[in-house]
Amino acid sequence: MSANLLTLEGVHTHIGAYHILHGVDLAVPRGQLTMLLGRNGAGKTTTLRTIMGLWHASQGRVRFGERDITALQTPQIAQLGIAYVPETMGIFSDLTVKENMLLAARGAKHAAQMDKARLQWIFKLFPAVEKFWSHPAGKLSGGQKQMLAVARSIVEPRELLIVDEPSKGLAPAIINNMIDAFAELKRSGVTILLVEQNIHFAQRLGDTVAVMDNGRVVHSGSMAAFSADAQLQQSLLGLAL
């Protein structure tokens, strides 16, 4: 079994006339949390969307475990055990929290058929999901919606969780809750790939880091080593952690 659960090899992505990714090489180790960092416009979100088949690579290869998923459609990729939480969260505002969760629980037709033990585990990670179970999701705060989005993505067991900027716009207390939840998810064996701009968030959670610039990964290694090298941070991100 490969040490990496997800691997991108020389991935190029075009969106219309625009060439966004220019040969991305990225490895996400099994059981670890990998941070994908970079300035705005570096290609981070495009990388996530290419992994999920929302945009297809025009060149290169995406592998999940030993399987080539480059040409698969998004539903096929999701069925392999990959969950994706986009930056927009994708919450169905007119549905209740319960209904949002039920939509993601493909093995259940009714709320009573959802895995009760797993729901209790999720409620401990995200108490707001239980508290607002019967409320319209559109009435939740931004932080509560983000909790719901992540909770919905793990309502069934997943091997890989991909999340785009989970702390964006959240209050510090909610960010700390998110950090604790992702740490628990990692302990449970879930492999995680996060795009994140909050440096505190990245430092506390990351095992490995990849930094993107101009549609390429320009640095990869351990998060601890990257955090300790202010000169490298300055050259790649334009700031020191």
HELIX and SHEET records of a PDB file:
HELIX    1   1 LYS A   44  ILE A   51  1                                   8    
HELIX    2   2 THR A   74  GLN A   79  1                                   6    
HELIX    3   3 VAL A   97  ALA A  104  1                                   8    
HELIX    4   4 ALA A  111  GLN A  113  5                                   3    
HELIX    5   5 LYS A  116  LEU A  125  1                                  10    
HELIX    6   6 PRO A  127  LYS A  131  1                                   5    
HELIX    7   7 ALA A  137  LYS A  139  5                                   3    
HELIX    8   8 GLY A  142  SER A  153  1                                  12    
HELIX    9   9 PRO A  172  ARG A  187  1                                  16    
HELIX   10  10 ILE A  199  LEU A  205  1                                   7    
HELIX   11  11 MET A  223  SER A  227  1                                   5    
HELIX   12  12 ALA A  230  LEU A  237  1                                   8    
SHEET    1   A 4 TYR A  18  PRO A  29  0                                        
SHEET    2   A 4 ASN A   4  ILE A  15 -1                                        
SHEET    3   A 4 GLN A  59  PHE A  64 -1                                        
SHEET    4   A 4 ARG A  67  ASP A  68 -1                                        
SHEET    1   B 6 ILE A  82  VAL A  85  0                                        
SHEET    2   B 6 LEU A 160  ASP A 164  1                                        
SHEET    3   B 6 THR A 191  VAL A 195  1                                        
SHEET    4   B 6 LEU A  33  GLY A  38  1                                        
SHEET    5   B 6 THR A 208  ASP A 213  1                                        
SHEET    6   B 6 ARG A 216  SER A 222 -1                                        
END                                                                             
